[in-house]
Amino acid sequence: MNCKLTFPGIFKNFCTSVRATIVPNSNVIHDIDTNVYKFRKHPGVVFPRTVTIPENFVKSVINVLADYPVKSFIEPSEKLCRHLKCRVAPMEKFELKEKVRNIQERVLQKQKDIEINTIEEEMNYRQVIQNKIQRAINENLYNWKPVKYDARNALLYLIGRSAAEYSVLVRIFSEIESRDPDFKPRSIFDYGSGVGTVTWAANIYWKKYILEYFNVDTSREMNDLAQILLQGGKGTGNMPIKGVFYRQFLPSTPLTYDIVVSAYSLFELPSFKSRLETVVNLWNKTAKYLVIVEHGTNAGFRVVNEIRDFLLKLNEDGHKCTIFSPCPHDNTCPRFLLDDGTPCNFEVTYHSLPISTHSKLKKELYSYIVLKKCKSDDKIIEERWPRLVRPTLVRSKHTICRMCTSSGKLQEVVVTASKYGKTMYHCARSTKWGDCLPVSVKDVEKNKIKD
């Protein structure tokens, strides 16, 4: 299976970009100058920079794996992770039929001049054609299948994916908590809950507020494993967190939850229609925030973007959808329009689980969207700072920030101390990929910029 992960910031070709002139946020500059906070901790920075897995989660994992030959699980776990990162959404039936028809025509075209004289030759010819068509289908068409998470695969997933997914969710929840300090969720709904990383990550910020954790995963083994992990990895039956529920199917009740999450789950659905139906169901269960997360691949970005565009068009029952993060606008995604083969994704650094070896620093690429539900007559008054969508280029006496702006454009700004002042200069140098730059865009001019 061919798989290409794109690491933005390492490009050899030129692309058309837009160079921006910025106006630093006066309040942020004043607070830095008066030592309210350091420039490295300005309000556009998303923390933590590096995520550490909680000790009690690590202990639970070690307890769960105590009776298993862990070393023999490492290679299969890595294989499962590679498979998950390389997945693409299943083709629709009409697309599949069209591609199969094209393959058949190409194979028949190449074999049209073969001379057939006997019935036996005709039978051999038909068999050869059938074999060639099947081989071409196997080589050129992605054979999507849902992953079955039995007890063994659930453990492999725990070893290979839990730390990365927990770290991504911590970063996303951190921004919600810092930008909306009045948000104190009483309930959380996790679709495709897996080993329960959403619950663990949410408890970092809102443990004293959340009264109900509703987890849905079609795998009974995953649900059992998630519950055992909360119990310290020993399955004692004593649940330290109250209000935790596990189900295998989406409930039909019209209850809503303050925050609804679907993390790394939509690729398990068999069609575009089933994805949209599921997302509508999740949106109807959302009281405030809906979080969608997928791998930071081209395929993951496309799925996140299709959900983004679909929900932005909904304006029903007196509610509307607006984007909380990462986009600083509700327009069509400029990265998707650019269609340059690179996704809109972000990176988190985290400490891996110390399973069979010491913990190591690793990085995870992810694509995500946080959608906010508000009343149709609500005014969005929050200033939307540009989001850095590529690594910051720190150079001698200047810093280059590539960002997505509130006007829905990909723009680039070169920050120097002489033009914008020392405070803004140091602020820009400390702003990383995924952070927001505390500025507003004044005007733009088109340039050819090396990405």
C-alpha positions as CSV (number, residue, x, y, z in Angstrom):
1,M,0.0,0.0,0.0
2,N,1.4,3.4,-1.0
3,C,1.2,6.1,1.6
4,K,2.5,9.7,1.5
5,L,2.6,11.8,4.6
6,T,3.2,15.5,3.9
7,F,5.5,17.5,6.1
8,P,4.8,21.1,5.4
9,G,7.8,23.5,5.4
10,I,10.0,21.3,3.3
11,F,9.2,22.3,-0.3
12,K,11.4,22.7,-3.3
13,N,9.1,24.4,-5.6
14,F,7.7,27.9,-5.7
15,C,4.0,28.7,-4.9
16,T,2.0,31.8,-5.3
17,S,1.4,33.4,-1.9
18,V,0.4,36.8,-0.5
19,R,2.7,39.0,1.5
20,A,0.9,40.9,4.2
21,T,1.4,44.0,6.2
22,I,0.4,43.7,9.8
23,V,-0.7,45.8,12.7
24,P,0.4,44.4,16.1
25,N,-2.3,44.1,18.8
26,S,-1.7,47.1,21.1
27,N,-3.0,45.3,24.2
28,V,-0.6,42.4,23.7
29,I,2.3,44.6,23.1
30,H,1.5,46.7,26.2
31,D,1.1,43.6,28.4
32,I,4.5,42.2,27.2
33,D,6.2,45.6,27.7
34,T,4.8,45.9,31.2
35,N,5.8,42.3,32.1
36,V,2.2,41.0,32.5
37,Y,3.5,38.0,30.6
38,K,6.6,37.1,28.5
39,F,6.5,37.3,24.8
40,R,7.0,33.5,24.7
41,K,3.6,33.2,26.5
42,H,1.5,35.7,24.6
43,P,-2.2,34.8,24.3
44,G,-1.9,33.4,20.8
45,V,0.4,30.6,21.9
46,V,-1.2,27.2,22.3
47,F,0.2,25.2,25.2
48,P,1.5,22.7,26.1
49,R,4.4,22.8,23.7
50,T,5.3,19.2,24.6
51,V,2.7,16.9,26.0
52,T,3.5,14.4,28.8
53,I,1.4,11.4,29.4
54,P,-0.2,11.3,32.9
55,E,1.5,9.0,35.3
56,N,-1.7,7.2,36.3
57,F,-2.4,6.5,32.6
58,V,1.0,5.0,32.1
59,K,0.6,2.9,35.3
60,S,-2.8,1.7,34.0
61,V,-1.3,0.7,30.7
62,I,1.6,-1.2,32.4
63,N,-0.9,-3.0,34.6
64,V,-3.1,-4.0,31.6
65,L,-0.1,-5.3,29.7
66,A,1.4,-7.1,32.7
67,D,0.2,-10.6,31.6
68,Y,1.1,-10.2,27.9
69,P,4.3,-10.6,25.9
70,V,4.7,-6.9,25.3
71,K,7.8,-7.1,23.1
72,S,6.0,-9.3,20.6
73,F,3.3,-6.7,20.3
74,I,5.6,-3.8,19.3
75,E,6.0,-4.7,15.6
76,P,2.3,-5.6,15.0
77,S,1.4,-2.3,16.8
78,E,3.6,-0.3,14.5
79,K,2.2,-2.1,11.5
80,L,-1.4,-1.2,12.6
81,C,-0.4,2.4,13.0
82,R,1.1,2.6,9.5
83,H,-2.1,1.1,8.1
84,L,-4.2,3.6,9.9
85,K,-2.1,6.6,8.8
86,C,-2.2,5.4,5.2
87,R,-6.0,4.9,5.0
88,V,-8.2,6.9,2.6
89,A,-11.9,7.2,2.7
90,P,-13.8,4.5,0.8
91,M,-14.8,5.2,-2.8
92,E,-18.5,5.7,-3.6
93,K,-20.1,3.0,-5.6
94,F,-20.4,5.1,-8.8
95,E,-16.7,6.0,-8.5
96,L,-15.7,2.3,-8.1
97,K,-17.8,1.2,-11.0
98,E,-16.3,3.9,-13.3
99,K,-12.7,3.0,-12.3
100,V,-13.3,-0.7,-12.8
101,R,-14.8,0.0,-16.2
102,N,-11.8,2.1,-17.2
103,I,-9.4,-0.7,-16.1
104,Q,-11.4,-3.3,-18.1
105,E,-11.2,-1.1,-21.2
106,R,-7.5,-0.5,-20.9
107,V,-6.8,-4.2,-20.5
108,L,-9.0,-5.2,-23.4
109,Q,-7.4,-2.5,-25.6
110,K,-4.0,-4.0,-25.1
111,Q,-5.2,-7.5,-25.9
112,K,-7.4,-6.8,-28.9
113,D,-5.0,-8.0,-31.6
114,I,-4.6,-11.5,-30.2
115,E,-5.6,-14.2,-32.7
116,I,-8.0,-16.9,-31.4
117,N,-8.5,-20.1,-33.5
118,T,-9.9,-22.7,-31.2
119,I,-12.4,-22.9,-28.2
120,E,-9.5,-23.8,-26.0
121,E,-7.6,-20.7,-27.0
122,E,-10.7,-18.6,-26.3
123,M,-11.1,-20.1,-22.8
124,N,-7.4,-19.4,-22.1
125,Y,-7.8,-15.9,-23.5
126,R,-10.8,-15.1,-21.3
127,Q,-8.9,-16.5,-18.2
128,V,-5.8,-14.3,-19.0
129,I,-8.0,-11.2,-19.5
130,Q,-9.8,-11.9,-16.2
131,N,-6.5,-12.4,-14.3
132,K,-5.1,-9.2,-15.8
133,I,-8.1,-7.1,-14.9
134,Q,-8.1,-8.5,-11.4
135,R,-4.4,-7.8,-11.0
136,A,-4.9,-4.2,-12.3
137,I,-7.8,-3.7,-9.9
138,N,-5.7,-4.9,-6.9
139,E,-2.8,-2.7,-7.9
140,N,-4.7,0.5,-8.7
141,L,-7.8,0.5,-6.4
142,Y,-7.7,1.0,-2.7
143,N,-9.4,-1.9,-1.0
144,W,-11.1,-0.2,2.0
145,K,-12.2,-2.4,4.9
146,P,-13.3,-1.5,8.4
147,V,-10.8,-2.3,11.1
148,K,-12.1,-5.0,13.5
149,Y,-10.9,-4.2,17.0
150,D,-11.0,-7.5,18.8
151,A,-9.1,-7.9,22.1
152,R,-5.7,-8.1,20.5
153,N,-6.1,-5.2,18.1
154,A,-7.4,-3.1,21.0
155,L,-4.2,-3.7,22.9
156,L,-2.1,-3.0,19.7
157,Y,-4.0,0.3,19.3
158,L,-3.4,1.2,23.0
159,I,0.3,0.6,22.6
160,G,0.7,2.4,19.2
161,R,-1.9,5.2,19.2
162,S,-3.0,6.2,22.7
163,A,-0.2,8.6,23.5
164,A,-0.3,10.4,20.2
165,E,-4.1,10.8,20.3
166,Y,-4.1,11.9,23.9
167,S,-1.5,14.6,23.1
168,V,-3.5,15.9,20.1
169,L,-6.7,16.2,22.2
170,V,-4.8,17.9,25.1
171,R,-3.6,20.6,22.6
172,I,-7.1,21.1,21.2
173,F,-8.8,21.2,24.6
174,S,-6.1,23.5,25.9
175,E,-7.1,26.2,23.3
176,I,-10.8,25.9,24.1
177,E,-10.1,26.2,27.8
178,S,-7.7,29.2,27.4
179,R,-9.8,31.2,24.8
180,D,-13.1,30.4,26.5
181,P,-12.4,30.4,30.2
182,D,-16.1,30.7,31.0
183,F,-16.8,27.3,29.3
184,K,-17.3,24.8,32.0
185,P,-18.8,21.6,30.4
186,R,-21.1,19.4,32.4
187,S,-21.2,16.7,29.8
188,I,-19.0,15.2,27.0
189,F,-19.9,12.8,24.2
190,D,-17.1,10.8,22.6
191,Y,-18.0,9.1,19.3
192,G,-15.5,6.3,18.4
193,S,-14.1,6.5,22.0
194,G,-11.5,3.7,21.6
195,V,-9.4,3.4,24.6
196,G,-10.8,6.6,26.2
197,T,-8.2,9.2,25.4
198,V,-10.9,11.9,25.2
199,T,-12.0,11.3,28.8
200,W,-8.4,11.4,30.0
201,A,-7.6,14.6,28.0
202,A,-10.8,16.4,29.1
203,N,-10.1,15.6,32.7
204,I,-6.9,17.7,32.5
205,Y,-9.1,20.8,32.2
206,W,-12.6,20.2,33.2
207,K,-12.6,17.2,35.6
208,K,-14.4,19.1,38.4
209,Y,-17.2,20.2,36.1
210,I,-18.0,17.2,33.9
211,L,-20.8,15.0,35.4
212,E,-21.3,12.7,32.4
213,Y,-18.9,11.0,30.0
214,F,-20.9,9.3,27.2
215,N,-18.6,7.0,25.2
216,V,-19.7,5.2,22.0
217,D,-17.5,2.6,20.2
218,T,-18.8,-0.3,18.1
219,S,-16.0,-2.5,19.6
220,R,-17.1,-4.1,22.9
221,E,-13.4,-5.0,23.6
222,M,-12.4,-1.3,23.2
223,N,-15.1,-0.3,25.6
224,D,-14.0,-2.9,28.2
225,L,-10.3,-1.8,27.8
226,A,-11.2,1.9,28.2
227,Q,-13.1,1.1,31.4
228,I,-10.3,-1.1,32.8
229,L,-7.8,1.7,32.1
230,L,-9.9,4.1,34.2
231,Q,-9.9,1.5,37.0
232,G,-6.1,1.6,37.1
233,G,-5.6,-1.2,34.7
234,K,-6.8,-3.9,37.1
235,G,-10.5,-4.2,36.4
236,T,-11.4,-3.8,40.1
237,G,-14.9,-2.6,39.3
238,N,-14.3,0.5,41.3
239,M,-14.7,3.5,38.9
240,P,-12.8,6.6,40.2
241,I,-14.8,8.9,37.9
242,K,-18.5,9.0,38.2
243,G,-20.9,9.3,35.3
244,V,-18.9,7.3,32.8
245,F,-21.0,5.3,30.3
246,Y,-20.1,3.0,27.4
247,R,-22.3,2.1,24.5
248,Q,-21.8,0.3,21.1
249,F,-24.2,2.4,19.1
250,L,-25.3,6.1,18.8
251,P,-28.2,6.7,21.1
252,S,-31.5,7.9,19.5
253,T,-32.4,10.1,22.4
254,P,-32.4,13.9,21.6
255,L,-30.1,14.8,24.5
256,T,-27.3,17.3,23.9
257,Y,-23.8,17.5,25.4
258,D,-21.7,20.5,26.0
259,I,-18.8,19.1,24.0
260,V,-19.0,16.4,21.3
261,V,-15.8,14.7,19.9
262,S,-15.1,12.5,17.0
263,A,-11.4,11.6,17.0
264,Y,-10.0,9.3,14.3
265,S,-13.3,7.6,13.7
266,L,-14.8,8.8,10.4
267,F,-12.6,6.6,8.2
268,E,-14.4,3.6,9.7
269,L,-17.7,4.6,8.0
270,P,-18.4,3.0,4.6
271,S,-19.5,6.0,2.5
272,F,-19.7,9.8,2.2
273,K,-23.4,9.6,2.9
274,S,-22.9,7.7,6.2
275,R,-20.2,10.2,7.3
276,L,-22.6,13.1,6.7
277,E,-25.5,11.3,8.5
278,T,-23.2,10.6,11.4
279,V,-21.9,14.2,11.6
280,V,-25.5,15.6,11.5
281,N,-26.4,13.3,14.4
282,L,-23.3,14.5,16.3
283,W,-24.1,18.1,15.5
284,N,-27.6,17.7,16.8
285,K,-26.2,16.3,20.1
286,T,-23.8,19.3,20.4
287,A,-24.7,22.1,22.8
288,K,-21.5,24.2,22.4
289,Y,-18.5,22.6,20.7
290,L,-18.0,19.8,18.1
291,V,-14.5,18.6,17.7
292,I,-13.5,16.6,14.6
293,V,-9.9,15.1,14.4
294,E,-8.2,12.9,11.8
295,H,-4.7,12.1,10.7
296,G,-2.7,15.0,9.2
297,T,-2.6,13.3,5.8
298,N,-4.2,14.5,2.6
299,A,-7.0,12.0,3.1
300,G,-7.5,13.1,6.7
301,F,-7.6,16.7,5.7
302,R,-10.1,16.1,2.9
303,V,-12.5,14.3,5.3
304,V,-12.2,17.1,7.9
305,N,-12.7,19.8,5.2
306,E,-15.8,18.1,3.8
307,I,-17.4,18.0,7.3
308,R,-16.3,21.7,7.8
309,D,-18.0,22.8,4.6
310,F,-21.1,20.8,5.2
311,L,-21.8,22.0,8.7
312,L,-21.1,25.7,7.9
313,K,-24.0,25.5,5.5
314,L,-26.4,24.4,8.2
315,N,-28.5,27.0,9.9
316,E,-31.4,25.2,11.5
317,D,-33.6,25.5,14.6
318,G,-32.3,29.0,15.3
319,H,-28.7,27.9,15.5
320,K,-25.7,28.5,13.3
321,C,-22.3,27.0,13.0
322,T,-19.1,29.0,13.2
323,I,-15.5,27.9,13.4
324,F,-13.7,28.2,16.7
325,S,-10.3,26.8,15.5
326,P,-8.0,26.4,13.8
327,C,-9.5,28.6,11.0
328,P,-9.7,32.3,11.7
329,H,-12.6,32.6,9.3
330,D,-15.7,30.8,8.0
331,N,-14.8,31.0,4.4
332,T,-13.8,28.2,2.0
333,C,-10.5,26.7,3.1
334,P,-7.7,28.5,1.0
335,R,-5.4,25.5,1.4
336,F,-8.1,23.3,-0.2
337,L,-8.6,25.8,-3.0
338,L,-4.9,26.0,-3.6
339,D,-4.8,22.2,-4.2
340,D,-1.0,22.0,-4.1
341,G,-0.9,18.5,-2.7
342,T,-0.3,19.5,0.9
343,P,-2.9,19.3,3.6
344,C,-3.8,21.9,6.3
345,N,-2.4,20.1,9.3
346,F,-0.6,20.7,12.6
347,E,2.1,19.1,14.7
348,V,2.3,18.1,18.4
349,T,5.3,16.9,20.2
350,Y,4.8,14.3,22.9
351,H,6.4,11.7,25.2
352,S,5.7,8.2,24.1
353,L,4.6,5.4,26.4
354,P,7.6,3.7,28.1
355,I,6.6,0.3,26.8
356,S,9.5,-2.1,26.4
357,T,11.8,0.9,26.2
358,H,12.3,4.4,27.6
359,S,9.9,7.1,26.7
360,K,10.9,9.0,23.6
361,L,10.0,12.4,22.1
362,K,7.8,11.9,19.1
363,K,5.7,14.1,16.7
364,E,2.2,13.6,15.4
365,L,0.6,15.4,12.4
366,Y,-3.1,15.9,12.6
367,S,-5.9,17.8,10.9
368,Y,-8.9,19.0,12.9
369,I,-11.8,21.5,13.2
370,V,-13.5,22.8,16.3
371,L,-17.0,24.1,15.4
372,K,-19.0,26.2,17.8
373,K,-22.8,26.2,18.0
374,C,-24.4,29.6,18.7
375,K,-27.8,31.2,18.2
376,S,-28.5,32.7,14.8
377,D,-28.7,36.2,16.2
378,D,-25.5,36.0,18.2
379,K,-22.7,38.3,17.1
380,I,-19.2,36.9,17.0
381,I,-17.2,39.7,18.5
382,E,-14.0,37.8,19.2
383,E,-11.0,39.1,17.2
384,R,-9.7,36.4,15.0
385,W,-5.9,36.5,14.8
386,P,-4.1,34.9,11.9
387,R,-3.1,31.2,12.5
388,L,0.4,30.0,11.5
389,V,-0.2,27.1,9.2
390,R,3.5,26.3,8.4
391,P,6.6,26.2,10.6
392,T,8.0,29.7,11.5
393,L,11.1,30.5,9.5
394,V,13.5,32.2,12.0
395,R,16.3,33.9,10.1
396,S,19.0,36.5,10.9
397,K,17.3,39.8,11.8
398,H,13.9,38.7,10.4
399,T,11.2,36.1,10.9
400,I,8.9,34.7,8.3
401,C,5.4,33.7,9.4
402,R,3.1,31.8,6.9
403,M,-0.5,32.1,8.1
404,C,-4.2,31.8,7.3
405,T,-5.9,35.1,7.9
406,S,-9.5,36.2,8.8
407,S,-10.0,37.2,5.2
408,G,-9.7,33.5,4.2
409,K,-6.4,33.8,2.5
410,L,-2.9,32.3,2.9
411,Q,-0.6,35.2,3.6
412,E,3.0,35.7,4.6
413,V,4.6,38.4,6.7
414,V,8.3,39.1,7.2
415,V,8.7,40.6,10.7
416,T,11.7,42.7,11.5
417,A,12.5,44.8,14.6
418,S,13.0,47.9,12.5
419,K,9.6,47.7,10.9
420,Y,7.4,46.4,13.7
421,G,9.4,47.0,16.9
422,K,11.5,44.7,19.1
423,T,8.5,43.4,21.1
424,M,6.6,42.3,18.0
425,Y,9.8,40.9,16.5
426,H,10.5,38.7,19.6
427,C,6.8,37.8,19.8
428,A,6.8,36.5,16.1
429,R,10.0,34.5,16.7
430,S,8.4,32.7,19.6
431,T,5.2,32.0,17.7
432,K,5.2,28.4,16.3
433,W,3.3,26.4,13.8
434,G,-0.3,26.1,15.0
435,D,-0.2,29.3,17.2
436,C,-2.0,32.5,16.5
437,L,-0.1,35.7,15.8
438,P,-1.6,38.6,17.8
439,V,-1.9,41.0,14.8
440,S,-4.5,42.2,12.3
441,V,-3.7,42.3,8.6
442,K,-3.7,45.8,7.1
443,D,-3.1,45.4,3.4
444,V,-1.6,42.9,1.0
445,E,0.4,42.7,-2.2
446,K,0.9,39.6,-4.3
447,N,4.4,38.2,-4.6
448,K,6.1,35.0,-5.6
449,I,7.3,33.5,-2.4
450,K,9.4,30.4,-1.8
451,D,7.4,28.1,0.5
